[in-house]
Amino acid sequence: MANLRLAMDAAFWDVNIASPQSLVDGAARAVPGEPVPLDGARAGRTIRPQQLAFFQNAFPFGLTPSLCPTSKKEQGSFAVQSLLLSPSLGDWWMGLIGQIRPRKLISSIKTEVANADEFDLVAIKDIAKQFLDKSLYAVGLCSQFSPNPDTSLLFSIEGHGEQDKSRSKATLIHKLTNHDITVEAAWPELFIDKNGNYWNVPSSLSFDVSSLMSDSGLRYRLGLHKNGGNPQPLNSSGDNDKIPEALMPGLYAKAAFSLERSRDLWREKEKKDVGSNSEKEMPWMSSYDERLKEPHSSVSAILGGSCAALLGGNQDKDVDSAQSQSFGKRMNPISANVFGSMCYTIQRGKFKEDFNDLTRLDVRVDFASVPAFIGGVSRILHCALKGPVESKANTLASPRLSLTLQQQVAGPIVARVDSRIAFLSEPGKHLAHVEDLIFSLSYSLRILRSGKILAWYSPKKKEAMVELRLFEF
């Protein structure tokens, strides 16, 4: 089933989008209130240092590749990461991550060798100096401590040689019987908007209480969020970048709820022989992923609402007058929204055989704002009946169609394509256009029951990354 919870989290605050721009987290926050991100874009729940610890045995020399564009093209997008240290003691664990961009280093060494009249001690020193260029490197430190099974404290700090400031984050997660409590502070926090642009918000504080989904399908969230400082674009000149309203400085109180329903049109249940332990004795006979072991066809839907109240001013003393004009109008003190999604899923195959045993299609329609959608339909009808009117189109009025196709290539290898199509286009655009696209290839690890190594590429952001996903598809 496609992840319907994305609809609620996108309306709230905390959708983590997989991104190589963040060394320790391996993720950036989606700007709240914008269109629902692609299913395949959401970051995995396993923290990045633990992923790299797993990849030490999967890649040569423990080096994990990625594509991560920078503002300086001479540095190149290609980067390799590795877990340098990972000491642990009881309930405490720490990871030290290193990253290097080899393109600029190789180019600089070639230039020095070409310009050297002879290969002497001076030439060797000039070549050695190229290794000291701090813009080639990035270092991240992550520490996790769990005083009890229900509480986890995570702290991380990372620095990139080409950037002046480091990025730090502290997260406290506490699990109750039916709720999760999360307290988080980041300085700065990394956000990504619907256009694939990155933003650094100097400080971000949040306190969230989220319920587990009940048997009735009800889920709700309450939270306080505070942004401070002047948001700055990352790897961009920022001359024509408009700062998203949701990133404006201020203290916000938020609440959201959703009701989810699903029904199987048909499902082929896995047959088990009574008294037989063949599945346990022969694990190679089981599905490569236990969450993909039953062919089925199903429909699901989610409907919810969110509201936000601005408790503090949305202007900050650190925001200069030139940048404040980019904010546009100020946010309303109180705002509310209704959102929803509908999904159809069909899967063929049990993902057990080596060939042609998995084909899966998820089709999801997202309404980021039901009132805006109704207004957009009214606008189109008015233009059709009474002629065009001059009014600014609301990007949230367009429903988004998300398509996810998965096809087994051979054995545990699965190819996947995620796409998002928008309708009710803005002026100058077609009636329907592709907003986002992600290609990925995964290798399922049967021994983990539902785990895989996932390599994805985003043509829009020109980024690529390798991740470890557990109990996700």
Buried (B, 14 or more C-beta within 10 A) or exposed (E): BBBBBBBBBBBBBBBBBBBBBBBBBBBBBBBBBBBBBBBBBBBBEBBBBBBBBBBBEEBEEBBBBBBBBBEEEEBBBBBBBBBBEBEEEEBEBBBBBBBBBBBBBEBBBEEBEEEBEEEEEEBEEBBEEBEEBEBBBBBBBBBBBBEEEEBBBBBBBBBBBBBEEBBBBBBBBBBEEEBBBBBBBBBBBBBBBBBBBBBBBBBBBBBBBBBEBEEEBEBBBBBBBBBBBBBBBBBEEBEEBEBBBBBBBBBBBBBBBBBBEBEEEEEEEBEEEEEEEEEEEEEEEBBBBBEBBBBBBBBBBBBBBBEBBBEEEBEBEEBEEEBBEBBEEBBEEEBEBBBBBBBBBBBBBBBBEEEEBBBBBBBBBBBBBBBBBEBBEEBEEEEEEEEEEEEEBBBBBBBBBBBBBBBBBEBBBBEBBBBBBBBBEEEEEEEEEBBBBBBBBBBBBBEBBBBBBBBBBBEEBEBBBBBBBBBBB
